[in-house]
Amino acid sequence: MENIKKYRYATNGLTPLEIYVFDPFWEFIANNLYPNWLAPNLITLMGLIVPLMSLISTEYLNPSLTAPVASWQMFLYWCGNFWYMTLDATDGKQARRT
């Protein structure tokens, strides 16, 4: 029980890419692009927009999921992943900032 009382959650970068590239990028976005009134939960909710668009486009264009995926859809998947990763990483920074 003593160790539970002393436990403190802390995040730290595990790779040089995260430490020197992603974390400064996320800090810039959270500190310079988000207004103070923007709720972190709204940021998380906005993170679902592009991934859901890619899912809906796939289901609409290829309901059986048997045809090859178009290159623009692959780009949309990449954008959705990057969008979600960025907003997911910055919502916690926004929560701590506000």
Buried (B, 14 or more C-beta within 10 A) or exposed (E): EEEEEEEEEEEEEEEEEBEEEBBEEBBEBBEEEBEEEBEBEBBBEBBBEBBEBBBEBBEEEBEEEEEEEEEEBEEBBEBBEEBBEBBEBBBBBBBEEE
